[in-house]
Each structure stands twice: as C-alpha cells, then as structure tokens.
Amino acid sequence: MEKLNTTVFLKVVETGSFKRTADILGYTQAGISYIINAMEKEFGLTLFHREYGGVRLTSEGRQLLHLIRQIADWEHYLEEAINDIRNLRTGSVRVCTFNSVYIHWLPGIIRRFRDQYPNIDIDIVSCEADRDIEKMIANREVDCGFMPDIPYADIDYYPLMEESLMVTVPIDHPMADKKSFPRNEMGNYPYIMFSFDKPDFNDLIFRDGIKPQTAFTVDNDYAAMAMVSQGLGICIFPQILLNDMPFPIRCLEFDPPLRRNISIATHSMDTCTRAAKEFIRCTREWVEEKDFTLL
C-alpha cells in the first residue's frame, strides 16, 4: 500500500468528508474518491458508506482502521529515519500538548525550533486528558508530548517545571482579598467544572468529605474565566494558563498548596526520531532560559 493511500484514508476518517479531505490535502474531490475507490477495489471490501453530507466507515473499515494507523505510523518513522540520514533537511515531528502549554509555551518553542530547522513540519495534537496523552506517547501515535503529571507508563520523560493549581474567584467574592484559599472551603461556593476534569484531579481537591457545588460544566478555559468574572462560580486553573488573562478575576493559591509537574516525554529516547530528539532538546533549553515567576 502506498503512503498516500494511508494518509488519505485516515484523513477521510477524521473529517468524514471527501471534499474536506481534498481541501486539506490539496487534491480534487474526484481525486480523493478515486484513491478510496482504488483501495476498496484492491481490498475487495467497501470501506466507507457514502451518505448525503459525508461518509462514515463500514464495519469492515472499522476493523482495518487500527492496522492502517499502524502502517501510517511506521511509514512516518521510516521517513524520519531517512531524514535523519539527510541531516534533518526535511521531515516532521508530531507533538501532543494540553491547553495552557499550547497557548503560553508552544509558540515560543516552535519559533526557536523553526529557526534551527525551518523545513521540519510540526504537527500538533491537542488533548486535555493526562492518560490519553500518555497513551498516545506510549503507543507512538505522537513523537513526543507535554504531560501535566508524572507518567505511569514506561516512557522517557524530562521534568520541565512545577506549577501551582490556582482557585479563581470574582473580584467581589468574599475570598477575593485573602492571601490563599483553604481547600476545605471548596465545597462552600458554586463551582464551575470542566467536562474534561480527570477523576484523580478531582480526588486531589474534593476529598475528606468535601463535595463540589457544581453550578456549570464547561469545555473551554476562557469561557470558564468569563463565567467566574460574572460571579457564576469559582474555578480551578493551572498557573501557566492564568498569564495575561483577559478577565477581571482574582487568583489564589490553595492552602495548603497544590502543585503538579509539567514534563515532556517520548516513547524512548533511544528509538525516537532525530526530529523528536531535537524538539525535546529545544524545549528544555527554551524552558530553562525563561523566568517563570508566573503571577
């Protein structure tokens, strides 16, 4: 199977549309349809249901999806191995990250990396679930990734910094003029929860009989900040994300403090691509040079 076919197949799965895939990959819709039809003819299987408004995998297509992803991964690593030999003149690196690092770190890191390797493409995958990030790294779905916790899996990781978890309250909140926010007060005020909050994260805060008064569940950091500023509840954010916040809210550290480690990780430094090694090196240097007196 040619690499182009796996790329097209996976992009059609992602978009659910021949037209959107064609727009993204720079082909005509007819060209995408031809490639998928050729794959189906080669396999003797129907891979997609063609429906009004889009396409979706057949049961046979779903059964092959994992294997085709594996083939695409190995094609990627073969390409990167060849690029290693060519001294990184071309290639790509796939990086997984979570929102606060995406906003406040990645632009600067990418700028530095691009200055050194202008022809290396960077593919960014955004994810807020710690264990999903770890799984993508362990399964080689990404070359490297930023993690907001110490990994459970047997992967190589490098701690970058420790950040505090902060409670945000409206500026007229009864706790707004306090120096810190006692954890045992968390159950006394309406709470804005994230849909992607992790059980271990909530267990860290809401324990010892403390229960949240969940007023809203949201899936966007800045929407939550806006709701806090309007007095609709209190919310917890990582320290990095509160840099240059655009809303009038008060940020308080927990009493006692709650902190987490931010690391960058890869499946194995011995077997990852040279592009991934260089991205990790560039990241570590960039972080070391910055003054993270955040708030």
C-alpha positions as CSV (number, residue, x, y, z in Angstrom):
1,M,0.0,0.0,0.0
2,E,1.3,3.4,-0.9
3,K,1.8,6.0,1.8
4,L,-0.6,8.4,0.0
5,N,-3.4,5.9,0.4
6,T,-3.0,5.6,4.2
7,T,-2.8,9.4,4.5
8,V,-6.0,9.9,2.5
9,F,-7.8,7.1,4.3
10,L,-7.0,8.4,7.8
11,K,-7.9,12.0,6.8
12,V,-11.2,10.9,5.4
13,V,-11.9,9.1,8.7
14,E,-11.0,12.2,10.6
15,T,-13.1,14.6,8.5
16,G,-16.0,12.4,7.5
17,S,-15.9,14.1,4.1
18,F,-14.1,13.5,0.7
19,K,-14.5,17.3,0.0
20,R,-12.9,18.4,3.3
21,T,-10.1,15.9,2.8
22,A,-9.4,17.2,-0.7
23,D,-9.3,20.8,0.6
24,I,-6.9,19.9,3.4
25,L,-4.6,17.6,1.3
26,G,-4.6,19.8,-1.8
27,Y,-6.4,17.4,-4.1
28,T,-9.7,17.4,-6.0
29,Q,-12.7,15.7,-4.5
30,A,-12.7,13.4,-7.5
31,G,-9.0,12.5,-6.8
32,I,-9.8,11.6,-3.2
33,S,-12.8,9.5,-4.4
34,Y,-10.5,7.7,-6.9
35,I,-8.0,6.8,-4.2
36,I,-10.6,5.4,-1.8
37,N,-12.3,3.5,-4.6
38,A,-8.9,2.1,-5.6
39,M,-8.3,0.9,-2.1
40,E,-11.7,-0.7,-1.9
41,K,-11.0,-2.5,-5.2
42,E,-7.6,-3.7,-4.0
43,F,-9.0,-5.0,-0.8
44,G,-12.3,-6.3,-2.2
45,L,-14.1,-4.5,0.6
46,T,-16.3,-1.5,1.0
47,L,-14.6,0.8,3.4
48,F,-16.9,3.8,3.6
49,H,-20.7,4.3,3.5
50,R,-21.3,7.2,1.1
51,E,-24.1,9.3,2.5
52,Y,-25.6,12.7,1.9
53,G,-23.4,15.2,3.6
54,G,-20.4,12.9,4.2
55,V,-19.0,9.4,4.6
56,R,-18.5,7.0,7.5
57,L,-16.6,3.8,8.0
58,T,-18.3,0.5,7.3
59,S,-17.8,-2.3,9.8
60,E,-15.0,-3.7,7.6
61,G,-13.4,-0.2,7.5
62,R,-13.5,0.0,11.3
63,Q,-11.8,-3.4,11.6
64,L,-9.0,-2.2,9.4
65,L,-8.6,1.2,10.9
66,H,-6.1,0.2,13.7
67,L,-3.9,-1.7,11.2
68,I,-3.9,1.2,8.7
69,R,-3.0,3.6,11.5
70,Q,-0.1,1.3,12.4
71,I,1.1,1.2,8.8
72,A,0.9,5.1,8.6
73,D,2.9,5.3,11.9
74,W,5.7,3.0,10.5
75,E,5.8,4.9,7.3
76,H,6.2,8.1,9.3
77,Y,9.1,6.5,11.3
78,L,10.7,5.2,8.1
79,E,10.5,8.7,6.6
80,E,12.0,10.2,9.7
81,A,14.9,7.6,9.7
82,I,15.7,8.6,6.1
83,N,15.5,12.3,7.1
84,D,18.0,11.6,10.0
85,I,20.4,10.4,7.4
86,R,19.8,13.6,5.4
87,N,20.6,15.8,8.4
88,L,17.1,16.9,9.0
89,R,16.7,18.9,5.8
90,T,13.1,17.8,5.7
91,G,10.8,15.8,7.9
92,S,8.1,16.2,10.6
93,V,7.5,15.9,14.3
94,R,4.2,15.1,15.9
95,V,3.7,16.8,19.3
96,C,0.8,16.3,21.8
97,T,0.1,19.1,24.3
98,F,-2.6,20.5,26.6
99,N,-4.1,23.9,26.5
100,S,-2.0,26.0,28.9
101,V,1.3,24.8,27.3
102,Y,-0.3,25.2,23.8
103,I,-1.1,28.9,24.5
104,H,1.8,30.1,26.6
105,W,4.8,27.9,25.7
106,L,4.5,26.3,22.2
107,P,4.6,29.5,20.1
108,G,8.0,30.4,21.6
109,I,9.3,26.8,21.4
110,I,8.2,26.4,17.8
111,R,9.7,29.7,16.8
112,R,13.1,28.6,18.2
113,F,12.8,25.1,16.6
114,R,11.8,26.7,13.2
115,D,14.8,29.0,13.4
116,Q,17.1,25.9,13.6
117,Y,15.1,23.6,11.4
118,P,13.0,25.6,9.0
119,N,12.0,22.7,6.8
120,I,10.7,20.4,9.6
121,D,6.9,20.3,9.8
122,I,5.3,20.4,13.2
123,D,2.0,18.6,13.7
124,I,0.3,19.5,16.9
125,V,-2.3,17.3,18.7
126,S,-4.3,19.0,21.5
127,C,-5.6,16.9,24.4
128,E,-6.6,17.7,28.0
129,A,-6.7,14.1,29.4
130,D,-3.4,13.1,31.1
131,R,-3.8,9.4,30.4
132,D,-4.8,9.9,26.8
133,I,-1.6,12.0,26.3
134,E,0.4,9.3,27.9
135,K,-1.3,6.6,25.8
136,M,-0.5,8.4,22.6
137,I,3.1,8.7,23.6
138,A,3.4,5.1,24.7
139,N,1.7,3.8,21.5
140,R,3.9,6.1,19.3
141,E,0.8,7.9,17.9
142,V,2.9,11.1,18.6
143,D,6.6,11.6,18.6
144,C,6.6,13.4,21.9
145,G,4.2,15.3,24.2
146,F,3.8,17.6,27.1
147,M,2.4,15.9,30.2
148,P,0.8,17.7,33.3
149,D,1.7,14.8,35.6
150,I,4.3,12.0,36.2
151,P,3.6,9.2,33.7
152,Y,2.5,5.8,34.8
153,A,3.7,4.1,31.6
154,D,7.3,3.1,31.0
155,I,8.3,6.0,28.8
156,D,11.1,8.5,28.9
157,Y,10.3,11.9,30.3
158,Y,12.0,15.1,31.4
159,P,10.5,17.4,34.1
160,L,10.4,21.0,32.9
161,M,8.8,22.9,35.8
162,E,6.4,22.7,38.7
163,E,3.3,24.9,38.7
164,S,0.6,25.6,41.2
165,L,-3.1,24.9,40.8
166,M,-5.0,28.1,41.4
167,V,-8.5,29.0,42.6
168,T,-10.1,31.8,40.6
169,V,-12.9,33.9,42.2
170,P,-14.8,37.1,41.1
171,I,-13.1,40.3,42.3
172,D,-16.1,40.9,44.7
173,H,-16.0,37.4,46.1
174,P,-15.8,37.0,50.0
175,M,-12.4,35.3,49.5
176,A,-11.0,37.8,46.9
177,D,-9.0,39.7,49.5
178,K,-7.5,36.6,51.1
179,K,-3.8,35.5,50.6
180,S,-4.8,31.9,49.9
181,F,-7.9,29.7,49.5
182,P,-8.3,26.9,52.1
183,R,-9.1,23.7,50.4
184,N,-11.8,22.9,52.9
185,E,-13.7,25.9,51.7
186,M,-14.1,24.5,48.2
187,G,-17.5,23.0,49.0
188,N,-19.0,26.2,50.2
189,Y,-19.3,28.1,46.9
190,P,-20.8,27.3,43.4
191,Y,-18.2,25.5,41.3
192,I,-17.5,25.6,37.6
193,M,-16.3,22.2,36.5
194,F,-14.6,21.2,33.2
195,S,-16.1,18.3,31.2
196,F,-12.5,17.0,30.8
197,D,-11.6,17.1,34.5
198,K,-10.0,13.9,35.5
199,P,-11.1,11.7,38.4
200,D,-7.6,11.8,40.0
201,F,-7.6,15.6,39.7
202,N,-11.0,16.0,41.4
203,D,-9.9,13.4,44.1
204,L,-7.0,15.6,44.8
205,I,-9.2,18.6,45.7
206,F,-12.6,17.1,46.7
207,R,-11.7,14.6,49.4
208,D,-12.1,14.3,53.2
209,G,-15.8,14.9,52.8
210,I,-15.5,18.0,50.7
211,K,-18.1,17.9,47.8
212,P,-18.4,20.4,44.9
213,Q,-21.5,22.5,44.5
214,T,-21.3,22.1,40.7
215,A,-23.1,25.0,39.1
216,F,-21.9,24.6,35.5
217,T,-19.9,22.1,33.4
218,V,-17.9,23.7,30.6
219,D,-15.3,22.6,28.0
220,N,-13.5,25.9,27.4
221,D,-11.0,27.6,29.7
222,Y,-11.7,31.1,28.6
223,A,-15.5,30.6,28.8
224,A,-14.9,29.4,32.4
225,M,-12.8,32.5,33.2
226,A,-15.6,34.7,31.8
227,M,-18.2,32.9,33.9
228,V,-16.0,33.4,37.0
229,S,-15.7,37.1,36.3
230,Q,-19.5,37.4,36.2
231,G,-19.9,35.8,39.6
232,L,-21.3,32.5,38.4
233,G,-18.9,30.3,40.4
234,I,-15.3,29.6,41.3
235,C,-13.0,27.6,39.1
236,I,-9.5,25.9,39.3
237,F,-6.8,26.6,36.7
238,P,-3.2,25.7,36.2
239,Q,-0.9,28.6,37.0
240,I,0.5,28.9,33.4
241,L,-2.9,29.5,31.9
242,L,-3.6,32.5,34.1
243,N,-0.8,34.5,32.5
244,D,-2.2,37.6,30.8
245,M,-5.8,36.5,31.5
246,P,-8.3,38.8,29.7
247,F,-10.9,38.8,32.5
248,P,-11.1,40.6,35.9
249,I,-10.8,37.7,38.3
250,R,-8.7,37.1,41.4
251,C,-6.3,34.2,41.5
252,L,-5.5,32.4,44.8
253,E,-3.1,29.6,45.7
254,F,-4.5,26.7,47.7
255,D,-3.8,26.4,51.4
256,P,-2.0,24.0,51.6
257,P,-0.6,24.5,48.1
258,L,-1.4,22.0,45.4
259,R,1.1,21.6,42.6
260,R,1.8,19.5,39.5
261,N,4.8,18.8,37.4
262,I,5.0,19.6,33.7
263,S,7.2,17.3,31.6
264,I,8.0,16.5,28.0
265,A,8.0,12.8,27.2
266,T,8.7,10.4,24.3
267,H,8.3,6.6,23.9
268,S,12.0,6.1,24.1
269,M,14.9,8.5,23.6
270,D,16.8,5.5,22.1
271,T,14.3,4.9,19.3
272,C,12.5,8.2,18.7
273,T,13.3,10.1,15.6
274,R,16.1,12.7,15.5
275,A,13.5,15.4,14.8
276,A,11.8,14.4,18.1
277,K,15.1,14.5,20.0
278,E,15.8,17.9,18.6
279,F,12.4,19.2,19.5
280,I,12.8,17.9,23.1
281,R,16.2,19.5,23.4
282,C,14.9,22.8,22.0
283,T,12.0,22.7,24.5
284,R,14.2,22.0,27.5
285,E,16.6,24.8,26.5
286,W,13.7,27.3,26.0
287,V,12.1,26.5,29.4
288,E,15.5,26.7,31.2
289,E,16.0,30.2,29.8
290,K,12.6,31.6,30.8
291,D,11.8,33.2,34.2
292,F,8.6,31.5,35.3
293,T,7.5,33.9,38.0
294,L,4.1,33.5,36.6
295,L,1.7,35.5,38.7
